[in-house]
């Protein structure tokens, strides 16, 4: 199997565009499900929780997580505005979980 670096998270085609998501794990999964199957979205968030936040397998942190999602226009559709993922300011558009849609009680907390 080949490497899939710099490819769209939805279709695996090469792309240099994407967007950011910031929120609780469940909210990230819901956002990712707009462009990929549920199982793939869950696996992506679980991997992020393990690799970037040091969580045990199957666990997620009780704080907001941040992820940059590489996506092509076809997979992002009209749901997400895309930006170039080059090292330029201000970076890609980012979507933050609204406080009223939180699964856990209390204000947003980040690492």
N, C-alpha and C positions, 0 to 999 in steps of 0.2 A: 504494500500500500504506500502511496506517495505521501509527501508532506503537503499540508493544506495551509501554509502560512500565507498571510496577506490575501485571504479569500473571504468571500461573503459567508457569514455564519449560517445563512439560510440555504444557499444553493452551491456553495463552495467554488464559485467562479471568482477569478481575480478581481479585486476592487481596491480603490484607495479612498473610499468614502465610508462614513459611519456616523454614529451618534452615541451619546452617553446616557446611561440610566443610573439614578441614585435613589435608593430606597431599601425597604425590607426585602428579604429573599423572596417572599411570596409575590410581592409587587413586581420584582424583576422578572420572575417566571411569567407572570401575566403579560408583561410588556413583550417579552421575547416570544410568547405564543402568538403574537400578531404576525410573526414572520417565519415561525418554525413549529413543528409538532411539539406537543406538550412534553413528551419524554425527552426530547432533545433540549428543550428549554430548562427542564429540571436538572438534567445532567450538566448543563453549562453552569448553572448557578451553584450546584453542589461542588463542582470542580473549582469555581472561583472561591467558594467558602474554604475549601481545603488549601488551595495553593496560595491565596493572598491573605487569608484571615486565620490560618492555622487551625481550622475546625476539624474534628474527627469526621470520618466518612458518615454521611447521612445527617450531619448536624450543620446548622447555620448560626452565624453570630446574632446576638440580640441587638444589633446596631444596624444603621444604614450601610449598605455596601455600594461601591461604585464600580461600574464596568463600562468600558468603551466597546461598543459592538461594531464590528466591521460589517457593512451591509451595502448591497448594490441597490440601485433605484427600483429594480424589479421586485425585490423582496421587501424593501421598506415600504413600497407602495405610497399611498397617501397618508399612512399612519405616522411616519417619522420623517422629519426634515433631516437631510444629510449634510455633512460638511466634510471637507478634505481632512484626512488623517495625517497630514504632514506636520512637521514641528513648527507650526505657525500659530500665532495668537489670532483670534481668541480660542481656537480649537473647534471641534465639532459641536453641534447643538447638543444640549444635555436636558434630559427630562427628569424632574425630581418628583418623588411621590408626594402628593398633597397630604397635609396633616389629617384631613377629614377621611382619608381612605386608609389609615393605618390599621394594622391588625393587632398591634400591641398597644397597650395604654401608655400615655405620656408623650412628651415632645420628641422630635427626631433627635437621635444621637448618632454621631459618626465616630469613627476610630481616630 
